[in-house]
């Protein structure tokens, strides 16, 4: 199961990406804006992986109970 610290890091990466994107837009820095979007995608994908890992663990646990 994905641990709490990894989940928090992935959520923080996504949040930092949103901040970078907004800062890039505000300062007309297209590189920073693009980096922020990339960070959001990366964080989101990692969170999806966390959810998948948790779901697999839940399935494994359901078979152990039987």
N, CA, C and O atoms as a Tripos MOL2 file, in Angstrom:
@<TRIPOS>MOLECULE
protein
  264   263    66     0     0
PROTEIN
NO_CHARGES

@<TRIPOS>ATOM
      1 N           0.8480   -1.1760    0.0000 N.3       1 UNK1
      2 CA          0.0000    0.0000    0.0000 C.3       1 UNK1
      3 C           0.8940    1.2400    0.0000 C.2       1 UNK1
      4 O           1.8960    1.3200    0.7110 O.2       1 UNK1
      5 N           0.4930    2.1840   -0.8140 N.am      2 UNK2
      6 CA          1.2460    3.4290   -0.8620 C.3       2 UNK2
      7 C           1.1700    4.0910    0.5130 C.2       2 UNK2
      8 O           0.0910    4.2450    1.0850 O.2       2 UNK2
      9 N           2.3280    4.4750    1.0250 N.am      3 UNK3
     10 CA          2.2990    5.0270    2.3790 C.3       3 UNK3
     11 C           1.9010    6.5070    2.3890 C.2       3 UNK3
     12 O           1.9260    7.1930    1.3670 O.2       3 UNK3
     13 N           1.5490    6.9480    3.5440 N.am      4 UNK4
     14 CA          1.0190    8.3060    3.7330 C.3       4 UNK4
     15 C           2.0040    9.3680    3.2670 C.2       4 UNK4
     16 O           1.6030   10.3570    2.6530 O.2       4 UNK4
     17 N           3.2830    9.1770    3.5510 N.am      5 UNK5
     18 CA          4.2900   10.1830    3.1910 C.3       5 UNK5
     19 C           4.3840   10.3390    1.6820 C.2       5 UNK5
     20 O           4.4480   11.4600    1.1780 O.2       5 UNK5
     21 N           4.3920    9.2170    0.9510 N.am      6 UNK6
     22 CA          4.4340    9.2960   -0.5110 C.3       6 UNK6
     23 C           3.1910    9.9890   -1.0580 C.2       6 UNK6
     24 O           3.2800   10.8150   -1.9670 O.2       6 UNK6
     25 N           2.0410    9.6490   -0.5010 N.am      7 UNK7
     26 CA          0.7970   10.2820   -0.9540 C.3       7 UNK7
     27 C           0.8530   11.7860   -0.7270 C.2       7 UNK7
     28 O           0.4330   12.5620   -1.5850 O.2       7 UNK7
     29 N           1.3700   12.1970    0.4210 N.am      8 UNK8
     30 CA          1.4760   13.6210    0.7340 C.3       8 UNK8
     31 C           2.4500   14.3160   -0.2200 C.2       8 UNK8
     32 O           2.1870   15.4300   -0.6730 O.2       8 UNK8
     33 N           3.5620   13.6650   -0.5230 N.am      9 UNK9
     34 CA          4.5370   14.2390   -1.4590 C.3       9 UNK9
     35 C           3.9200   14.4230   -2.8390 C.2       9 UNK9
     36 O           4.1330   15.4440   -3.4920 O.2       9 UNK9
     37 N           3.1580   13.4330   -3.2770 N.am     10 UNK10
     38 CA          2.5560   13.5050   -4.6040 C.3      10 UNK10
     39 C           1.5090   14.6140   -4.6700 C.2      10 UNK10
     40 O           1.4080   15.3180   -5.6750 O.2      10 UNK10
     41 N           0.7410   14.7660   -3.6110 N.am     11 UNK11
     42 CA         -0.2540   15.8390   -3.5500 C.3      11 UNK11
     43 C           0.4490   17.1970   -3.5130 C.2      11 UNK11
     44 O           0.0030   18.1470   -4.1560 O.2      11 UNK11
     45 N           1.5430   17.2850   -2.7630 N.am     12 UNK12
     46 CA          2.3000   18.5350   -2.6770 C.3      12 UNK12
     47 C           2.9170   18.8960   -4.0220 C.2      12 UNK12
     48 O           2.9780   20.0720   -4.3800 O.2      12 UNK12
     49 N           3.3740   17.8940   -4.7690 N.am     13 UNK13
     50 CA          3.9450   18.1400   -6.0920 C.3      13 UNK13
     51 C           2.8860   18.7440   -7.0220 C.2      13 UNK13
     52 O           3.1590   19.6760   -7.7780 O.2      13 UNK13
     53 N           1.6870   18.1950   -6.9460 N.am     14 UNK14
     54 CA          0.6020   18.7170   -7.7670 C.3      14 UNK14
     55 C           0.2710   20.1620   -7.3610 C.2      14 UNK14
     56 O           0.0910   21.0240   -8.2220 O.2      14 UNK14
     57 N           0.1910   20.4180   -6.0630 N.am     15 UNK15
     58 CA         -0.1250   21.7640   -5.5680 C.3      15 UNK15
     59 C           0.9720   22.7610   -5.9560 C.2      15 UNK15
     60 O           0.6740   23.8900   -6.3470 O.2      15 UNK15
     61 N           2.2170   22.3530   -5.8510 N.am     16 UNK16
     62 CA          3.3250   23.2280   -6.2330 C.3      16 UNK16
     63 C           3.2610   23.5270   -7.7320 C.2      16 UNK16
     64 O           3.5800   24.6320   -8.1710 O.2      16 UNK16
     65 N           2.8470   22.5340   -8.5010 N.am     17 UNK17
     66 CA          2.6950   22.7420   -9.9400 C.3      17 UNK17
     67 C           1.6400   23.7830  -10.2480 C.2      17 UNK17
     68 O           1.8210   24.6070  -11.1440 O.2      17 UNK17
     69 N           0.5460   23.7540   -9.5160 N.am     18 UNK18
     70 CA         -0.5060   24.7580   -9.7170 C.3      18 UNK18
     71 C           0.0280   26.1550   -9.4010 C.2      18 UNK18
     72 O          -0.2520   27.1230  -10.1080 O.2      18 UNK18
     73 N           0.8010   26.2300   -8.3230 N.am     19 UNK19
     74 CA          1.3840   27.5210   -7.9420 C.3      19 UNK19
     75 C           2.3460   28.0200   -9.0200 C.2      19 UNK19
     76 O           2.3030   29.1890   -9.4040 O.2      19 UNK19
     77 N           3.2160   27.1260   -9.5090 N.am     20 UNK20
     78 CA          4.1710   27.5090  -10.5540 C.3      20 UNK20
     79 C           3.4480   27.9700  -11.8140 C.2      20 UNK20
     80 O           3.8280   28.9610  -12.4380 O.2      20 UNK20
     81 N           2.4000   27.2370  -12.1750 N.am     21 UNK21
     82 CA          1.6560   27.6080  -13.3750 C.3      21 UNK21
     83 C           1.0700   29.0200  -13.2280 C.2      21 UNK21
     84 O           1.1850   29.8420  -14.1370 O.2      21 UNK21
     85 N           0.4500   29.2910  -12.0870 N.am     22 UNK22
     86 CA         -0.1450   30.6060  -11.8600 C.3      22 UNK22
     87 C           0.9280   31.6950  -11.8000 C.2      22 UNK22
     88 O           0.7280   32.7950  -12.3150 O.2      22 UNK22
     89 N           2.0550   31.3910  -11.1770 N.am     23 UNK23
     90 CA          3.1450   32.3630  -11.1130 C.3      23 UNK23
     91 C           3.6890   32.6370  -12.5130 C.2      23 UNK23
     92 O           4.0040   33.7780  -12.8500 O.2      23 UNK23
     93 N           3.7960   31.5970  -13.3150 N.am     24 UNK24
     94 CA          4.2580   31.7680  -14.6920 C.3      24 UNK24
     95 C           3.3170   32.6230  -15.5090 C.2      24 UNK24
     96 O           3.7520   33.4680  -16.2920 O.2      24 UNK24
     97 N           2.0140   32.4010  -15.3230 N.am     25 UNK25
     98 CA          1.0340   33.2320  -16.0340 C.3      25 UNK25
     99 C           1.1200   34.6800  -15.5860 C.2      25 UNK25
    100 O           1.0620   35.5920  -16.4100 O.2      25 UNK25
    101 N           1.2570   34.8940  -14.2830 N.am     26 UNK26
    102 CA          1.2850   36.2520  -13.7280 C.3      26 UNK26
    103 C           2.5130   37.0270  -14.1870 C.2      26 UNK26
    104 O           2.4540   38.2420  -14.3780 O.2      26 UNK26
    105 N           3.6180   36.3240  -14.3620 N.am     27 UNK27
    106 CA          4.8700   36.9910  -14.7430 C.3      27 UNK27
    107 C           5.1780   36.8430  -16.2240 C.2      27 UNK27
    108 O           6.2290   37.2800  -16.6940 O.2      27 UNK27
    109 N           4.2730   36.2350  -16.9460 N.am     28 UNK28
    110 CA          4.4370   35.9750  -18.3810 C.3      28 UNK28
    111 C           5.6980   35.1340  -18.6500 C.2      28 UNK28
    112 O           6.4000   35.3360  -19.6410 O.2      28 UNK28
    113 N           5.9560   34.1950  -17.7470 N.am     29 UNK29
    114 CA          7.0910   33.2730  -17.8750 C.3      29 UNK29
    115 C           6.5440   31.9300  -18.3650 C.2      29 UNK29
    116 O           6.0840   31.1050  -17.5760 O.2      29 UNK29
    117 N           6.6040   31.7360  -19.6640 N.am     30 UNK30
    118 CA          6.0170   30.5270  -20.2580 C.3      30 UNK30
    119 C           6.7370   29.2460  -19.8190 C.2      30 UNK30
    120 O           6.1180   28.1870  -19.7150 O.2      30 UNK30
    121 N           8.0290   29.3450  -19.5650 N.am     31 UNK31
    122 CA          8.7720   28.1670  -19.0970 C.3      31 UNK31
    123 C           8.2940   27.7270  -17.7190 C.2      31 UNK31
    124 O           8.0930   26.5370  -17.4800 O.2      31 UNK31
    125 N           8.1130   28.6780  -16.8180 N.am     32 UNK32
    126 CA          7.6370   28.3650  -15.4710 C.3      32 UNK32
    127 C           6.2090   27.8240  -15.5270 C.2      32 UNK32
    128 O           5.8570   26.8900  -14.8060 O.2      32 UNK32
    129 N           5.3980   28.4220  -16.3900 N.am     33 UNK33
    130 CA          4.0190   27.9660  -16.5510 C.3      33 UNK33
    131 C           3.9930   26.5160  -17.0490 C.2      33 UNK33
    132 O           3.2200   25.6990  -16.5490 O.2      33 UNK33
    133 N           4.8380   26.2040  -18.0310 N.am     34 UNK34
    134 CA          4.9020   24.8390  -18.5700 C.3      34 UNK34
    135 C           5.4410   23.8640  -17.5320 C.2      34 UNK34
    136 O           4.9630   22.7340  -17.4260 O.2      34 UNK34
    137 N           6.4340   24.3010  -16.7700 N.am     35 UNK35
    138 CA          6.9800   23.4460  -15.7140 C.3      35 UNK35
    139 C           5.9040   23.1290  -14.6800 C.2      35 UNK35
    140 O           5.8040   21.9990  -14.2030 O.2      35 UNK35
    141 N           5.1100   24.1260  -14.3440 N.am     36 UNK36
    142 CA          4.0190   23.9210  -13.3960 C.3      36 UNK36
    143 C           3.0030   22.9260  -13.9050 C.2      36 UNK36
    144 O           2.5370   22.0700  -13.1530 O.2      36 UNK36
    145 N           2.6540   23.0300  -15.1770 N.am     37 UNK37
    146 CA          1.7120   22.0740  -15.7630 C.3      37 UNK37
    147 C           2.2910   20.6680  -15.7290 C.2      37 UNK37
    148 O           1.5840   19.7020  -15.4430 O.2      37 UNK37
    149 N           3.5820   20.5610  -16.0230 N.am     38 UNK38
    150 CA          4.2440   19.2560  -15.9760 C.3      38 UNK38
    151 C           4.2490   18.6610  -14.5840 C.2      38 UNK38
    152 O           4.0210   17.4640  -14.4110 O.2      38 UNK38
    153 N           4.5090   19.4950  -13.5960 N.am     39 UNK39
    154 CA          4.4910   19.0310  -12.2060 C.3      39 UNK39
    155 C           3.0980   18.5470  -11.8030 C.2      39 UNK39
    156 O           2.9580   17.5610  -11.0790 O.2      39 UNK39
    157 N           2.0750   19.2500  -12.2800 N.am     40 UNK40
    158 CA          0.7060   18.8370  -11.9700 C.3      40 UNK40
    159 C           0.4040   17.4690  -12.5700 C.2      40 UNK40
    160 O          -0.1880   16.6110  -11.9160 O.2      40 UNK40
    161 N           0.8110   17.2780  -13.8070 N.am     41 UNK41
    162 CA          0.5760   15.9900  -14.4700 C.3      41 UNK41
    163 C           1.3350   14.8860  -13.7520 C.2      41 UNK41
    164 O           0.7880   13.8130  -13.4970 O.2      41 UNK41
    165 N           2.5900   15.1490  -13.4290 N.am     42 UNK42
    166 CA          3.4060   14.1600  -12.7350 C.3      42 UNK42
    167 C           2.8020   13.7900  -11.3830 C.2      42 UNK42
    168 O           2.6820   12.6100  -11.0520 O.2      42 UNK42
    169 N           2.4260   14.7970  -10.6110 N.am     43 UNK43
    170 CA          1.8140   14.5450   -9.3060 C.3      43 UNK43
    171 C           0.5070   13.7870   -9.4400 C.2      43 UNK43
    172 O           0.2240   12.8850   -8.6510 O.2      43 UNK43
    173 N          -0.2920   14.1510  -10.4380 N.am     44 UNK44
    174 CA         -1.5610   13.4640  -10.6670 C.3      44 UNK44
    175 C          -1.3750   12.0090  -11.0440 C.2      44 UNK44
    176 O          -2.1070   11.1380  -10.5730 O.2      44 UNK44
    177 N          -0.3920   11.7450  -11.8980 N.am     45 UNK45
    178 CA         -0.1160   10.3540  -12.2810 C.3      45 UNK45
    179 C           0.3700    9.5330  -11.0970 C.2      45 UNK45
    180 O          -0.0070    8.3720  -10.9440 O.2      45 UNK45
    181 N           1.1930   10.1270  -10.2760 N.am     46 UNK46
    182 CA          1.6790    9.4250   -9.0840 C.3      46 UNK46
    183 C           0.5270    9.1300   -8.1250 C.2      46 UNK46
    184 O           0.4840    8.0680   -7.5040 O.2      46 UNK46
    185 N          -0.4050   10.0760   -8.0080 N.am     47 UNK47
    186 CA         -1.5730    9.8470   -7.1560 C.3      47 UNK47
    187 C          -2.4380    8.7170   -7.7200 C.2      47 UNK47
    188 O          -2.9820    7.9090   -6.9670 O.2      47 UNK47
    189 N          -2.5600    8.6660   -9.0390 N.am     48 UNK48
    190 CA         -3.3200    7.5770   -9.6630 C.3      48 UNK48
    191 C          -2.6390    6.2420   -9.3720 C.2      48 UNK48
    192 O          -3.3070    5.2410   -9.1140 O.2      48 UNK48
    193 N          -1.3160    6.2350   -9.4160 N.am     49 UNK49
    194 CA         -0.5680    5.0190   -9.0770 C.3      49 UNK49
    195 C          -0.7890    4.6120   -7.6300 C.2      49 UNK49
    196 O          -0.9070    3.4260   -7.3210 O.2      49 UNK49
    197 N          -0.8460    5.6020   -6.7410 N.am     50 UNK50
    198 CA         -1.1210    5.3170   -5.3290 C.3      50 UNK50
    199 C          -2.4860    4.6550   -5.1740 C.2      50 UNK50
    200 O          -2.6360    3.6800   -4.4370 O.2      50 UNK50
    201 N          -3.4720    5.1930   -5.8740 N.am     51 UNK51
    202 CA         -4.8290    4.6400   -5.7900 C.3      51 UNK51
    203 C          -4.8780    3.2210   -6.3460 C.2      51 UNK51
    204 O          -5.5460    2.3490   -5.7900 O.2      51 UNK51
    205 N          -4.1680    2.9980   -7.4420 N.am     52 UNK52
    206 CA         -4.1210    1.6560   -8.0220 C.3      52 UNK52
    207 C          -3.4590    0.6800   -7.0660 C.2      52 UNK52
    208 O          -3.9350   -0.4410   -6.8830 O.2      52 UNK52
    209 N          -2.3620    1.1060   -6.4570 N.am     53 UNK53
    210 CA         -1.6630    0.2580   -5.4890 C.3      53 UNK53
    211 C          -2.5690   -0.0900   -4.3100 C.2      53 UNK53
    212 O          -2.5950   -1.2330   -3.8520 O.2      53 UNK53
    213 N          -3.3040    0.8960   -3.8300 N.am     54 UNK54
    214 CA         -4.2330    0.6570   -2.7200 C.3      54 UNK54
    215 C          -5.3350   -0.3220   -3.1330 C.2      54 UNK54
    216 O          -5.7280   -1.1890   -2.3530 O.2      54 UNK54
    217 N          -5.8280   -0.1760   -4.3620 N.am     55 UNK55
    218 CA         -6.8920   -1.0650   -4.8440 C.3      55 UNK55
    219 C          -6.3910   -2.5000   -4.9660 C.2      55 UNK55
    220 O          -7.1030   -3.4420   -4.6180 O.2      55 UNK55
    221 N          -5.1740   -2.6640   -5.4550 N.am     56 UNK56
    222 CA         -4.5910   -4.0050   -5.5660 C.3      56 UNK56
    223 C          -4.4290   -4.6220   -4.1830 C.2      56 UNK56
    224 O          -4.7210   -5.8010   -3.9820 O.2      56 UNK56
    225 N          -3.9680   -3.8290   -3.2430 N.am     57 UNK57
    226 CA         -3.8180   -4.3260   -1.8690 C.3      57 UNK57
    227 C          -5.1690   -4.7290   -1.2820 C.2      57 UNK57
    228 O          -5.2660   -5.7290   -0.5710 O.2      57 UNK57
    229 N          -6.2160   -3.9480   -1.5810 N.am     58 UNK58
    230 CA         -7.5440   -4.2870   -1.0880 C.3      58 UNK58
    231 C          -8.0230   -5.6150   -1.6630 C.2      58 UNK58
    232 O          -8.6350   -6.4150   -0.9560 O.2      58 UNK58
    233 N          -7.7480   -5.8470   -2.9360 N.am     59 UNK59
    234 CA         -8.1420   -7.1100   -3.5710 C.3      59 UNK59
    235 C          -7.3820   -8.2710   -2.9290 C.2      59 UNK59
    236 O          -7.9650   -9.3110   -2.6200 O.2      59 UNK59
    237 N          -6.0770   -8.0820   -2.7320 N.am     60 UNK60
    238 CA         -5.2780   -9.1250   -2.0820 C.3      60 UNK60
    239 C          -5.8370   -9.4470   -0.6990 C.2      60 UNK60
    240 O          -5.9750  -10.6120   -0.3270 O.2      60 UNK60
    241 N          -6.1560   -8.3920    0.0560 N.am     61 UNK61
    242 CA         -6.6890   -8.5780    1.4050 C.3      61 UNK61
    243 C          -8.0250   -9.3160    1.3840 C.2      61 UNK61
    244 O          -8.3080  -10.1170    2.2740 O.2      61 UNK61
    245 N          -8.8370   -9.0500    0.3800 N.am     62 UNK62
    246 CA        -10.1440   -9.7150    0.3160 C.3      62 UNK62
    247 C          -9.9820  -11.2120    0.0850 C.2      62 UNK62
    248 O         -10.8120  -11.9950    0.5490 O.2      62 UNK62
    249 N          -8.9370  -11.6260   -0.6180 N.am     63 UNK63
    250 CA         -8.7100  -13.0540   -0.8340 C.3      63 UNK63
    251 C          -8.1170  -13.7210    0.4060 C.2      63 UNK63
    252 O          -8.3380  -14.9100    0.6380 O.2      63 UNK63
    253 N          -7.3720  -12.9670    1.1960 N.am     64 UNK64
    254 CA         -6.8040  -13.5150    2.4260 C.3      64 UNK64
    255 C          -7.9090  -13.8370    3.4260 C.2      64 UNK64
    256 O          -7.7840  -14.7830    4.2050 O.2      64 UNK64
    257 N          -8.9690  -13.0740    3.4120 N.am     65 UNK65
    258 CA        -10.0750  -13.2660    4.3560 C.3      65 UNK65
    259 C         -10.8890  -14.5100    4.0650 C.2      65 UNK65
    260 O         -11.6310  -14.9830    4.9260 O.2      65 UNK65
    261 N         -10.7580  -15.0440    2.8610 N.am     66 UNK66
    262 CA        -11.5980  -16.1970    2.4800 C.3      66 UNK66
    263 C         -10.9330  -17.5020    2.7470 C.2      66 UNK66
    264 O         -11.5110  -18.5560    2.4810 O.2      66 UNK66
@<TRIPOS>BOND
     1     1     2 1
     2     2     3 1
     3     3     4 2
     4     3     5 am
     5     5     6 1
     6     6     7 1
     7     7     8 2
     8     7     9 am
     9     9    10 1
    10    10    11 1
    11    11    12 2
    12    11    13 am
    13    13    14 1
    14    14    15 1
    15    15    16 2
    16    15    17 am
    17    17    18 1
    18    18    19 1
    19    19    20 2
    20    19    21 am
    21    21    22 1
    22    22    23 1
    23    23    24 2
    24    23    25 am
    25    25    26 1
    26    26    27 1
    27    27    28 2
    28    27    29 am
    29    29    30 1
    30    30    31 1
    31    31    32 2
    32    31    33 am
    33    33    34 1
    34    34    35 1
    35    35    36 2
    36    35    37 am
    37    37    38 1
    38    38    39 1
    39    39    40 2
    40    39    41 am
    41    41    42 1
    42    42    43 1
    43    43    44 2
    44    43    45 am
    45    45    46 1
    46    46    47 1
    47    47    48 2
    48    47    49 am
    49    49    50 1
    50    50    51 1
    51    51    52 2
    52    51    53 am
    53    53    54 1
    54    54    55 1
    55    55    56 2
    56    55    57 am
    57    57    58 1
    58    58    59 1
    59    59    60 2
    60    59    61 am
    61    61    62 1
    62    62    63 1
    63    63    64 2
    64    63    65 am
    65    65    66 1
    66    66    67 1
    67    67    68 2
    68    67    69 am
    69    69    70 1
    70    70    71 1
    71    71    72 2
    72    71    73 am
    73    73    74 1
    74    74    75 1
    75    75    76 2
    76    75    77 am
    77    77    78 1
    78    78    79 1
    79    79    80 2
    80    79    81 am
    81    81    82 1
    82    82    83 1
    83    83    84 2
    84    83    85 am
    85    85    86 1
    86    86    87 1
    87    87    88 2
    88    87    89 am
    89    89    90 1
    90    90    91 1
    91    91    92 2
    92    91    93 am
    93    93    94 1
    94    94    95 1
    95    95    96 2
    96    95    97 am
    97    97    98 1
    98    98    99 1
    99    99   100 2
   100    99   101 am
   101   101   102 1
   102   102   103 1
   103   103   104 2
   104   103   105 am
   105   105   106 1
   106   106   107 1
   107   107   108 2
   108   107   109 am
   109   109   110 1
   110   110   111 1
   111   111   112 2
   112   111   113 am
   113   113   114 1
   114   114   115 1
   115   115   116 2
   116   115   117 am
   117   117   118 1
   118   118   119 1
   119   119   120 2
   120   119   121 am
   121   121   122 1
   122   122   123 1
   123   123   124 2
   124   123   125 am
   125   125   126 1
   126   126   127 1
   127   127   128 2
   128   127   129 am
   129   129   130 1
   130   130   131 1
   131   131   132 2
   132   131   133 am
   133   133   134 1
   134   134   135 1
   135   135   136 2
   136   135   137 am
   137   137   138 1
   138   138   139 1
   139   139   140 2
   140   139   141 am
   141   141   142 1
   142   142   143 1
   143   143   144 2
   144   143   145 am
   145   145   146 1
   146   146   147 1
   147   147   148 2
   148   147   149 am
   149   149   150 1
   150   150   151 1
   151   151   152 2
   152   151   153 am
   153   153   154 1
   154   154   155 1
   155   155   156 2
   156   155   157 am
   157   157   158 1
   158   158   159 1
   159   159   160 2
   160   159   161 am
   161   161   162 1
   162   162   163 1
   163   163   164 2
   164   163   165 am
   165   165   166 1
   166   166   167 1
   167   167   168 2
   168   167   169 am
   169   169   170 1
   170   170   171 1
   171   171   172 2
   172   171   173 am
   173   173   174 1
   174   174   175 1
   175   175   176 2
   176   175   177 am
   177   177   178 1
   178   178   179 1
   179   179   180 2
   180   179   181 am
   181   181   182 1
   182   182   183 1
   183   183   184 2
   184   183   185 am
   185   185   186 1
   186   186   187 1
   187   187   188 2
   188   187   189 am
   189   189   190 1
   190   190   191 1
   191   191   192 2
   192   191   193 am
   193   193   194 1
   194   194   195 1
   195   195   196 2
   196   195   197 am
   197   197   198 1
   198   198   199 1
   199   199   200 2
   200   199   201 am
   201   201   202 1
   202   202   203 1
   203   203   204 2
   204   203   205 am
   205   205   206 1
   206   206   207 1
   207   207   208 2
   208   207   209 am
   209   209   210 1
   210   210   211 1
   211   211   212 2
   212   211   213 am
   213   213   214 1
   214   214   215 1
   215   215   216 2
   216   215   217 am
   217   217   218 1
   218   218   219 1
   219   219   220 2
   220   219   221 am
   221   221   222 1
   222   222   223 1
   223   223   224 2
   224   223   225 am
   225   225   226 1
   226   226   227 1
   227   227   228 2
   228   227   229 am
   229   229   230 1
   230   230   231 1
   231   231   232 2
   232   231   233 am
   233   233   234 1
   234   234   235 1
   235   235   236 2
   236   235   237 am
   237   237   238 1
   238   238   239 1
   239   239   240 2
   240   239   241 am
   241   241   242 1
   242   242   243 1
   243   243   244 2
   244   243   245 am
   245   245   246 1
   246   246   247 1
   247   247   248 2
   248   247   249 am
   249   249   250 1
   250   250   251 1
   251   251   252 2
   252   251   253 am
   253   253   254 1
   254   254   255 1
   255   255   256 2
   256   255   257 am
   257   257   258 1
   258   258   259 1
   259   259   260 2
   260   259   261 am
   261   261   262 1
   262   262   263 1
   263   263   264 2
@<TRIPOS>SUBSTRUCTURE
     1 UNK1         2 RESIDUE 1 A UNK
     2 UNK2         6 RESIDUE 1 A UNK
     3 UNK3        10 RESIDUE 1 A UNK
     4 UNK4        14 RESIDUE 1 A UNK
     5 UNK5        18 RESIDUE 1 A UNK
     6 UNK6        22 RESIDUE 1 A UNK
     7 UNK7        26 RESIDUE 1 A UNK
     8 UNK8        30 RESIDUE 1 A UNK
     9 UNK9        34 RESIDUE 1 A UNK
    10 UNK10       38 RESIDUE 1 A UNK
    11 UNK11       42 RESIDUE 1 A UNK
    12 UNK12       46 RESIDUE 1 A UNK
    13 UNK13       50 RESIDUE 1 A UNK
    14 UNK14       54 RESIDUE 1 A UNK
    15 UNK15       58 RESIDUE 1 A UNK
    16 UNK16       62 RESIDUE 1 A UNK
    17 UNK17       66 RESIDUE 1 A UNK
    18 UNK18       70 RESIDUE 1 A UNK
    19 UNK19       74 RESIDUE 1 A UNK
    20 UNK20       78 RESIDUE 1 A UNK
    21 UNK21       82 RESIDUE 1 A UNK
    22 UNK22       86 RESIDUE 1 A UNK
    23 UNK23       90 RESIDUE 1 A UNK
    24 UNK24       94 RESIDUE 1 A UNK
    25 UNK25       98 RESIDUE 1 A UNK
    26 UNK26      102 RESIDUE 1 A UNK
    27 UNK27      106 RESIDUE 1 A UNK
    28 UNK28      110 RESIDUE 1 A UNK
    29 UNK29      114 RESIDUE 1 A UNK
    30 UNK30      118 RESIDUE 1 A UNK
    31 UNK31      122 RESIDUE 1 A UNK
    32 UNK32      126 RESIDUE 1 A UNK
    33 UNK33      130 RESIDUE 1 A UNK
    34 UNK34      134 RESIDUE 1 A UNK
    35 UNK35      138 RESIDUE 1 A UNK
    36 UNK36      142 RESIDUE 1 A UNK
    37 UNK37      146 RESIDUE 1 A UNK
    38 UNK38      150 RESIDUE 1 A UNK
    39 UNK39      154 RESIDUE 1 A UNK
    40 UNK40      158 RESIDUE 1 A UNK
    41 UNK41      162 RESIDUE 1 A UNK
    42 UNK42      166 RESIDUE 1 A UNK
    43 UNK43      170 RESIDUE 1 A UNK
    44 UNK44      174 RESIDUE 1 A UNK
    45 UNK45      178 RESIDUE 1 A UNK
    46 UNK46      182 RESIDUE 1 A UNK
    47 UNK47      186 RESIDUE 1 A UNK
    48 UNK48      190 RESIDUE 1 A UNK
    49 UNK49      194 RESIDUE 1 A UNK
    50 UNK50      198 RESIDUE 1 A UNK
    51 UNK51      202 RESIDUE 1 A UNK
    52 UNK52      206 RESIDUE 1 A UNK
    53 UNK53      210 RESIDUE 1 A UNK
    54 UNK54      214 RESIDUE 1 A UNK
    55 UNK55      218 RESIDUE 1 A UNK
    56 UNK56      222 RESIDUE 1 A UNK
    57 UNK57      226 RESIDUE 1 A UNK
    58 UNK58      230 RESIDUE 1 A UNK
    59 UNK59      234 RESIDUE 1 A UNK
    60 UNK60      238 RESIDUE 1 A UNK
    61 UNK61      242 RESIDUE 1 A UNK
    62 UNK62      246 RESIDUE 1 A UNK
    63 UNK63      250 RESIDUE 1 A UNK
    64 UNK64      254 RESIDUE 1 A UNK
    65 UNK65      258 RESIDUE 1 A UNK
    66 UNK66      262 RESIDUE 1 A UNK
